[in-house]
Amino acid sequence: MAKWGEGDPRWIVEERADATNVNNWHWTERDVTNWSSDKLKELLSGVRVESEEGSCGVTEVSKVEGEASINNRKGKLIFFYEWDVQATWKGVSNTGAKYKGIIEVPNLSDENNMEDLDIMVTVTKGDPDAPLPVLMKMEGAAKIRAALGSYVDYLKTEFTQGMILPTANGVNKQAQSQAQVKVDKTQIGFVSSAAASSTGVKIPTCKVSLKDTFLTSAEELYRVFIKQELVQAFTHATAVVDGEKGGKFRLLDGNVLGEFQELVSVPCWMYTLSLSFLIHGERSPNFQIKLLSFFSPFFSQVPEQKIVMKWRYNTWPCEHYATVTMNLLDHGNETELAVELRGVPVNEEERTRHGWQQYYFEGIKQTFGYGSRLY
């Protein structure tokens, strides 16, 4: 018989005051099939694409067959899910032509990466080679893929609470186990092979400052960062972007996550209109003085746009975000972009700097032709 304190630590009851699943050693399982079915229907029902030709989108999720569960073994979370999904889409062109079709995803599974999913878009009504069905097959399929990726993200965050129990000293291994969840094999650009650290530890951070010039207006550059279709274009990957204050974004197949905290856009037309009104308006001197006082904030500097957001790599410690402030200053034929990231983990400084320069700055220039020197 082992002496006190010398037994196998996996079975030491004092590690848990209630002796429940000591050290998270025993296998526990949570069935998330019903939740998954509802979440998939919710995410897919919101898919919609538009173009100059018209618009189309998912009108009904007719089939969601499969199962999903989360398992805890030895303090490690293991996810199982396998789904066969089918939906109906409809579209109407600007000329009044109507289209209808089916979307099939037969292999949404933990064994497949998002880029390996078979997303089949077929046309049951209308010309399959018309611009609108082609749009659904291309951009629509990309949004379907992004929505399914969001489901997997939600599965690994929303439904894991309480799966790993704390020990007597209050330590909860939930964050560590989440970091060990299988990561997509192809991780574009931003991904590090290092696992995320646990929460509850003070992380040394630093500030990263970047500046660049783009040959476009501040308004156009501002749109590039908040419009989902434009983000997908310059990152060359699926993305989910809700371009409103409080809206969340998920870029590069889930490798970059965040939330917009502040969005400020002062249109150039406001500046131009106010100036023109003062110059050409036939008003009394006193009235013009009052107008000048009112519009003086617009004349003190060139019209600009500003974006503030929480931003992180998915490999950073759980719930640790950097605060990104982007100031876009319009100089007429070009826009100066100043980016400041505060709260970047010290050991991630170079990777973060390189990622922004390559995947944001260079990606935008090469995709939209806004090329200019980097300084």
N, C-alpha and C positions, 0 to 999 in steps of 0.2 A: 504494500500500500504506500502510495507516494506521500511524502511529508507535506505539511501545510506550505503552500506557495510553490511547490515543485511539480504540480500536476500539469497536464496538457492545457495551455492557456485557452484553447478553444472551448473548454468545458467549465471554465471558472465562472460560477454563477454570479459572483460579486461584480462582474463586468456589466451586468444588467440588474438593476434593483428588482425588477419584476421577473427576472429569469426567462424572459421571452426571447427566443431565437438568439441565444448567446453568441456574441461576436458576429451576428448575421451569418452564421455558419450554415444553417439549414436552408433548404430550397423553399422559396416562397414564390407564388405565382399570382398575377392579377390579370383577369380576363378583361380586355379592352375592346372586344369585338363590336359591341353596340355603340360605344363612344366613337370608335374609328369609322363605322358606317355613317354616322351622323356628320362627323367632321369632314369626311370625303365629299359627301353631298353638299355640305355648306361651301367648301372651298371651290369645288368644280362649278357650282351654280353661278358663281360670280365671274366666270371667265367670259370675256367679251373683247372683240377686236374691231377696230374701225379703220377706214381709209377713205380716200377720195371717191372710191367706187361705192361705198355703202358701209354697212355694219353687219356683224353676225356674232353669235354667241351661243353658249350652252343654255338650252331651255328646260331640259329635264335630265336628271341622273336616273336612268331606268334600271340599272343593275349594279349592285355592289355585293358581290359574293366572296366570302372568304372568312378569315379569322385573324385575330391579333392578340398578343399577350406580352406581358413584361415579367421577367423572372429575375429573382435575386439568388445568387449562389456564392457563398464565401465573400459577401460584400461587393459583388460585381453584378451589374445589371445586364441582362441579356434580352434582346428584343426579337420577337418572332412576329412576322406579319406576312400574309399572302392574300392578294386580292385580285379579283377579276372584275374590272369596271367597264360599264358601258353607259354612254350618254347620247342624247339627241341634241343636234345643233340646228339652228335656223338662221337665215340671213336674208336681207332685203337690200337690193342695189338702189342707187339714186334714180335709176330709170324705172323702178318698180318691179324688177325681176325678182322672183322669190326662189330661195334655195333651201334645201333641207338635207340632212345627212346624219351619219352615225359616227361616234367616236368610241374606239375600243382600246382598252389597256388590259391585256390578258396576263401580264407578268409583273405586277407591282409586288415586290417581295424583298425581304431582308437579304436575299442572296444576290440581288441585282443592284447595280449602281443606277443612279438616276439617268445617266446618259445612255444606259443600255436598255431602257424601257422601250417596248414596242408601242408606239402611239399611232394608231391607224385611223385616219380621217377619211371617210368615204362620203360620196354624194348620192342621195336617193332621189332628189328632185332638182332639175336644172342642169345646165351645162357644166360638167366637172372641170372643164378647162377655162371657165370664165374667171375673171380676176378675183371675185369674192370667194369662191371655193378654194382657189389657190392661196388666198390670204389665210383662210381658216387652216389649210394644211400646213402652212409655214408658221405664221405668228401665233395662230390659235393653238397649234400643237406645242409650241414653245411655252405658252402660258399654261397649258395643261400640265406640262412637265414641271413647271415652277410651282403650281398649286399642289401637285403630289409631293414635291420636295418639302413644301410647307407642312403637309400632313406628317411627314416623318419627323420634322423638327418639333412640332407640337407633341407628338407621341413621346419624344425623348425628353421633354421638359415638363409639360402640363401634368402628365399622368405618372410621373415617377416619384412625386412627393410621398414620403412615408414608406417607401419600399425598403430603404435601408435605415435601420433603427439606430439611435444614438446609444453609446455605452455610458457607463456610470460617470465618467469624467466629462460627459457632454459632447464628446467628439462625434460628429456625424460624417460618415464616409460617403454620403450621397454625391458630393461634388467630385471626389476622386473617382468614383465608379462611373459617373457620367462622362468623365474625361476619357475613360477606357472604351467607350462605345465605339463600334466599328466606324471608321471614317471612309468616305468614298475613295476608291483607289486613285482616280484621276482628280487631283486637287490643283486647281489652276492658280499658278502664280503666288497667291498669298499664303499657301498652306505650309505649316511647319510640321516636321515629323515628331516634334516634341509634344508630349501630352500636356493638357492644361493642368495648372496647379490648383490646389484646393482653395476654398474661400477661407476667410477668417485670419489670413496672414497679411501683414503689412507689406505692400509691394513697393520697392523703390521705383519711382517713375521719373520721367524727364519730359521736356518740351521739344517738339519737332516743328520747325518753321520752314516753309517752302514758299517760293514766289515764282510766277511764270507769266508770260504774256501770250494772249490768244488773239488771232486776227478775226475777231467777230465782236458783236455788241455784247454788253453785259446781260441784256435780256435773253439773248439766244444761249449764252453760256450758262446762265441760271437755269434755263429749261432743261439743259442736258443732264443736270444733276437730279432733277425731281420728276422727270417723265420716264416711266418704266420702259417704253419702247426704245428711247434714246440710250438709257443705261445699258440695256441688253445689247444695243448696237456697238457701243465702244468697249464693253467688257467681253463681247463675243461669248456670252454665257447666259443662262437663264437667270432671271431676277424677279423679285417682287418688290415694287416700290409704291408706297402710298405717299404721294408728294404733298402732304398737308402737315400743319403743325400737329405734333403728336403721332403722326403716321410712321409706321415702321418700314424698314427696308431689309432685304435679304439678297445679297449679291454673290456672284461667282459660285452658283450652286450651293449657297449656304455657308461659304467660307468667310464672308464678311456680313456682319449684322449691325443693326443700329436703329435709331429713332430720330426723327427731325424734331428739334426743340424750338427752333425759331426760324421763320422764313420771312424775309423782308425784301420786297421788290418795289422799287420806285421807277416806274416806266419813264423812258426818255421823253415820250410825248408830253408828259406833264411838265417837264422842265422846258421843253421847246414851246409849248402852248402858253405857259405863263410868261415867258420872256417875250414872245411875239405879242401877247396881249398888252404888255406894258409899253412896248415900243410903238405899236400901231394904234392902240386904243385911244380914242379921242375923249379924254376925261380931264377933269380939272386937276391942277397941280396937287391940291390937298388929297384928292382921291388916289392919284398916282403914288403919292408918298405912302398912303395906307397900304396900297397894293404891294409896293416895294417892301414894306415891313413884313407883310404876310408871306411873300414869296422868297424873302431873303435866305431862309434855310436851303432852298433849292439852288440859289446862286453861289452859296459859300463853297460848294464843291460840286464836282461832276456827279450826275445821277449814278447811284450804285445799288447793287443787290447784296444781300447778306444771308448766309445759311449757317445755322448752328445746329450741331447734331451730336448725339451719342454714337460712338463708333468703336467696333472691336473686331478682331479676328476671332473665329470660333475656337481657336486653340489657346486663347488667353484664359487666365483664371476665371472661373464661373462668375458672371455678373460684373466683371471688371470692364469698364468702358473708358475710352479716352473722350475728351470733349473737343470736338473739331469746330473751329470758327473759320468760315470762308468769307472773305470780303472781295467783291467783284467791282472794280472801279473802271468805269467806262471812259475811254480817252478818244472817243469818236470812231476812229477806224480800227481800234484795238482795245482789248480789255486786260487790265492787270488783275491777276488772281493771287491773293495772299492767303495762305492756309497756315493755321496754327493748331497743332494737336497737343493738348495738355493731358497728362496722365498716362502717357505711353510707358509701359514697363521698360526699364533700362535695357534689359537684354533683348528687347524687340525694336530698339531705336533704328538700327540700320535697315532691318527688314521692312519696317513701316515706311521709312523714307524712300527706299527703293521701290516699294509697292506703289506708293502714290505717284512717284515720278513715272514709272513705267506703265502702270495699268490705268491711272487716271489721266495724267497730263499727256503722255505720248499716245495713249489709246484714243483720247478725244481728238488730238491733232490729226492723227493718221486716219481716223474714221470720218471726220467732218471737214477736213482740210483747213483747220485753224492753225496750221503750223507756224511756229516762230522759234526764236532762239530761247534757250533755257539759261537763266542766270541766277 
